[in-house]
């Protein structure tokens, strides 16, 4: 599947299109990412805005990615 641009006609609910993805918990992040997978996306990019880059990678490595694999 090719790249998609979020906007008009997106299969995602409106609240997902507006969400800035500042999810406080791993469960909320997993749910947000799963919505993209369920909508047919084959790639989703996430990034950390802030100084704690290592904390971001550690959090995704230990909490988010294992939950997505289940």
C-alpha positions as CSV (number, residue, x, y, z in Angstrom):
1,X,0.0,0.0,0.0
2,X,1.3,3.4,-0.8
3,X,1.6,6.5,1.3
4,X,-1.6,8.2,2.4
5,X,-2.1,11.7,3.5
6,X,-4.5,12.2,6.4
7,X,-7.3,14.6,5.6
8,X,-10.6,14.5,3.7
9,X,-11.7,10.9,3.1
10,X,-9.4,9.4,5.6
11,X,-10.7,6.1,7.2
12,X,-9.7,7.3,10.6
13,X,-12.2,8.9,13.0
14,X,-12.1,12.7,13.3
15,X,-10.6,12.6,16.8
16,X,-7.7,10.6,15.5
17,X,-7.0,13.1,12.8
18,X,-6.9,16.0,15.3
19,X,-5.0,14.2,18.0
20,X,-1.4,15.4,18.5
21,X,-0.4,12.0,19.9
22,X,0.7,13.3,23.2
23,X,-0.6,10.2,24.8
24,X,0.3,9.8,28.4
25,X,0.3,6.0,28.6
26,X,1.6,3.1,26.5
27,X,-2.0,1.8,26.2
28,X,-3.1,5.1,24.6
29,X,-0.2,5.1,22.2
30,X,-0.8,1.4,21.3
31,X,-4.4,2.2,20.6
32,X,-3.6,5.2,18.5
33,X,-1.0,3.3,16.4
34,X,-3.3,0.3,16.1
35,X,-6.0,2.6,14.5
36,X,-3.5,3.3,11.7
37,X,-2.8,-0.4,11.2
38,X,-6.5,-1.2,11.2
39,X,-7.1,1.5,8.6
40,X,-4.6,-0.2,6.3
41,X,-1.4,1.8,6.8
42,X,1.7,-0.2,6.3
43,X,4.1,2.4,7.9
44,X,3.6,4.8,10.7
45,X,6.3,7.3,11.8
46,X,6.6,8.5,15.3
47,X,9.0,11.0,16.7
48,X,10.0,12.7,20.0
49,X,9.9,16.4,20.3
50,X,11.9,17.3,23.3
51,X,15.2,16.7,25.0
52,X,14.6,13.1,26.3
53,X,15.3,11.2,23.1
54,X,16.7,8.1,24.9
55,X,13.6,8.0,27.2
56,X,11.4,8.0,24.1
57,X,13.3,5.1,22.5
58,X,13.4,3.2,25.8
59,X,9.6,3.7,26.3
60,X,8.8,2.5,22.8
61,X,11.2,-0.4,22.9
62,X,10.0,-1.7,26.3
63,X,6.3,-0.7,26.4
64,X,4.7,0.2,23.0
65,X,6.3,-2.1,20.4
66,X,5.9,-5.3,22.5
67,X,2.2,-4.5,22.9
68,X,1.8,-3.9,19.2
69,X,3.4,-7.3,18.4
70,X,0.8,-9.1,20.5
